[in-house]
């Protein structure tokens, strides 16, 4: 699959419309030189498909290059259809897709004018794996898609006091440490208050835009009126995976009978597995010890990179 560069756009200051400079340099692990949105994070470069802009303009949008905040406007590739992890090449430059779409916190000039913006649903974001010059007319190729999906994960810590800075919550960092020990790439660690709508929003973003393999939440699974993590998780679920939560409770019951009071759930959204864990560092470590050895096979089945019957079945 290949396409062609229609525009190369930068803005020297945040909050200003990007201008088509036609040629720029992609810097490794940074983005486009001279662009105010470049930096050492996962959204170093933004890309948008030309045909989506044309569809928008047919409805009276009158959008030009850079109006949606895109760095690179491409023709010939349906970018939003590519999964996270896909590699794009342009000359010596290599980009890795890290996110599909994004929420608009401050509506752009286009939205203010016509009441719509396609970037949140059609734009993609990438990090620069290797640098090089990019020019209007250059060919960009899709060189690989994530067949043997790398296992990626995110951890959400739910704590009112932790979010307010009144205490340091260690349960989330402990979960992230254990995930890394098992070979997962932890792409985000998020700290939130116990507010259901905020939890739902982050679960949706990490599942749909970041497309992570696994999300672990810590905290908010008890009987307190502020404990809303299970409700938020169920609200965003496509399917349930109750055996995982049951295994955590069963294992924990061997340690303390109070494990019966945990309301944590485990669900699937798209190709992401979401698991609720308790809020203490000790309980997080214990809970993960009961499930980690079996999770990878289930996740790879979910993401289509493993068969239902693995090597263990074939040996029988």
Beta strands, then each sheet from edge to edge (+ up, - down):
strand 1: 2-10
strand 2: 19-20
strand 3: 23-27
strand 4: 31-32
strand 5: 45-49
strand 6: 72-75
strand 7: 87-90
strand 8: 93-100
strand 9: 124-130
strand 10: 132-135
strand 11: 139-144
strand 12: 152-158
strand 13: 185-192
strand 14: 214-218
strand 15: 239-240
strand 16: 266-269
strand 17: 272-277
sheet 1: 2+ 1- 6+ 5+ 9- 8+ 7- 11+
sheet 2: 4+ 3- 10+
sheet 3: 13+ 12+ 14+ 17+ 16- 15+
end
